[in-house]
Amino acid sequence: MVSSTMKKHCHCRCAKSFKDRFWGILKKRDLNTPLFFPHCQSVHTFFIPEPITLVWVDQNFEIMKIEKSVPPNRMRFCPKAFGVFEFKRSDGIKELKRGKTLFPRFHKDSSGQALVEAAILFPLFILLVFGFLQLGLALSEKQKLAYTANYATQVGSLTNNDQKISGAVEESFLPTDISLSVLNHSAATQNEIPSSDRRYNDFLTVQLRKDFSLHVPFLSLSVLPLEAKSSARILCNNSTFPYVCE
């Protein structure tokens, strides 16, 4: 059996939106109707000009704790509670005691709300997780590409040998996974020259390109192009053809 007072308080409002949960009972006009906060373990009384009464309940709506005349500008907590009722007036709830059960009718209206919110947010959560994971892998691959380009440029600067440059790149990447370009410019004219004419003090530029495969749900983008470039002067001072150094 439910007492008459409990039956009267079965008619109450449920704070579902962020606005209702933030303002609480302050914006509620009907002073005799309590406001219920589901999935709530803490409330505040800021901006409320008069004391209020809090009734904490568990998932079965069994009263766990009653706090009467909570003054303004306070915080109240009940870590094990499922929710809390806010009353603007403490009269009429004398029959409500710890251990008794409330049966709010509005509880059926809020059933499945958390499931719907989870269904909406879960794809976004998966997208963010996989997105950050793929971004971290792409940045790691970009750093590896930049390091390989610098290393290959140093090898080419000391040896002036394209085969040694290719060998330096293949130490980190398979030839089928990467695109290698070697550009040469004359130090005297700044014009592009073939590798066979490259000599001491000329400019050498190594460019590496790699397609990084993306595996992010709900996105059509499947490949992210990565590129690294490094330049240096030829330090190999060999004046006889083919101008290479060991």
N, C-alpha and C positions, 0 to 999 in steps of 0.2 A: 504494500500500500504506500502511496505517496501522499504526504500531508498537503493540506490546502495551500500552505505557503509555498511549498515546492511546486505545486501545480501552477501557482501564479507566476513563479519565476521561470517556468518552462518556456514562456514567451520572451525571447530576448534576441538581440541582434548579434551577428557574427562579424567580427572585423576580418574581412578577407583581403581587401586591397591595402596597399602600402599607406595610402592616405588615412584610411580608417585606423590602421594599427599605429600610425604615428600620433594622430590627434586623440585617439581613444575616446573616452566618454565626454571629453570637453565639447565636442561638436554635436552631441546627441541631445535632442530636445526633450524627449520623454524621460523624465527623471525617475519614473517607476520601472522602467525597463532596463535590465542590466545589459552590459556589452561583454561578449565572450571573445577571448583571444585563443584560438587553437594553436597548438605547437608553440607554446610560449612559456618560458621559464623565468622571464624578468620583465618588469614594467617600470615606467616612470610616472611621476605626478607633476612634472614640470608644466607650467602655464595653467594648471588647474587651481582656481581661486579658493576651493573649499576642500575639506577632507573627503576621502572616498573609502569604500570598503572593498577589500579584495577577498575572493573565495577561490582558492587553488584546488583543482580537481585532477584526478588521474585519468587514464584512458577509459575507464569504466564510469567516469563522472562521479566517482566517490570523493567526497570532500576530504582533502588532505590537510588544509590549513585555512584559517579565517583570520584576516587582519582588518580590524575595524579602525576607523578614523585615521587613516594614513594621511599625514599632512602634505601640503604641496612641496614641490622641489625635493622629492625623495626618490630613491631607487629601491625596489623590493625584488627579492629573488626566491625561487623555489626550484632547485635544479631537477628534482624528480617529478615535477608536475607535467601533465599533458597540456593544460591550459589554465586560464584564469578568468573569472567573472569580475567585472568592475561594476560597483553600485555607487550611485551618487548619494543615496540615502541609506543609512544603516537600519532604519525602522522597517519592520516587516520581515526581517530575516532572522528573528530570534530562534525560530525552530530549526534553522540550519546549523548543524553541529558536525564536528569532525567524525568521519565514518559513515555519514549518511550519503545517499546517492541522489543525484539530480538526473533528470531525463529530458534534456532540451530537444525540442522538436526540430530545431534547425539543423541538428547534426546530420540528418539525412541529406540536407541540401548541400553540405560541404563534402560529402563522401566522394572519393575519386579525384578530388581537386589536386592532391599531391601527385597522383599518378599521371594526370594530364600534364601538369607542369613538368614532371620528369620526362614524359614522352616528347615534349617540345624542346627541352634543354639538352637532352641526351645527344642528339645528332650534333648540336653545336659544341658540346663538350668533346665529343670524339674528334670533330674537325680541329678544334684547338690543340688537342693532345697530339694528333698525328701531324698537324701543321708545325708545331714547335719542334717535334722530333725530326721531321724532314728538314726543317730550317737548320737545326744543329748539325745534321749530317752534311748538308750542302756547304755550310761554312767551313766544316772540317775538310771537305774535299777541295774547297777553294784555297785554303791555306796550304794544303799539300801541293796543289797545282802551282801556286806562287813560289813555294820552296823549290820545286823541281825546275821551274823556269830560271830561277836565280842560279841554281847549281849548274844547269846546262850552259848558261851564259858564261859562268866562270870557267868551265871546262873549255868552251870554245875560245874564250879570251886567251887562255894559256897555250892551247894547242893549235888553234886556227884550223880545226879539222871537223868537218860536218859529221863524219862517221862517229867521232868521239862525242859530239853533241847528241846525236840520236841514241848512242849507248847510254849516256847519262839520263836521258828521259826514260828509256826502257827499264832502267833500274827501279822506277816507281810505278810505271804504267805499262800496260800491254799496248803494242802498236795498233791493235784494232780498237782500242778504247779512247784513243787520243789523236788529235790532229796537230802536227808540228809544222811550223813555218819558220824559216830562217831568212831574215832580211839583212842586206849588207849595204852600207853607204860609204862612199869615199870621204876621207877626212879632208881632202883638198877641195873637191867640188861639191860635196854633199849630195851627189847624185847616187842613185841606186846602182850597184854593180853586182855581177855574178860572184858566186863564192870562190871561183877559181882565181879571180883578180883581187881578192881581199888580202891585204897585207898589214904590216905593222901600223898601228895607230888608226886604222879604219874602224868604223862602227859596226857592231854586231848586235842584232836584235833577235831574240828568241820568243816566239809566240806559241802558246799552247791553248788548245780549245778542247773542251770535253762536255758531253751532254750528260747531265745528272738526271737519273730517272726518279720521278716523284711518285709516291704512292699515298696520296691524300684522298680520303673518301669525299664524295660529292663535288669534286673539282675535275674539270675536263683537262686542266693543264697536267701533262704527263712528263714533260722534259723541261729541265731548266738548264739553259746554256751557261757554261762557266768558261772564263777566259783569264789568262795571266800572261804578262809580258815583262821582259827584262832586257836591258841594253848594257853594253860595255864596249870599251875600246879593245882592239886586238893588242895584246902584249907580247905575242910571239914575234921575235925580231929575227926572222929568217928571210934573207934577201934572195935566196935561190928558189926557183920553182920546184915544187908546188907550194912553197911558203908555209909549210906546216912544221910544228914542233912536236916532239914525242913527250 
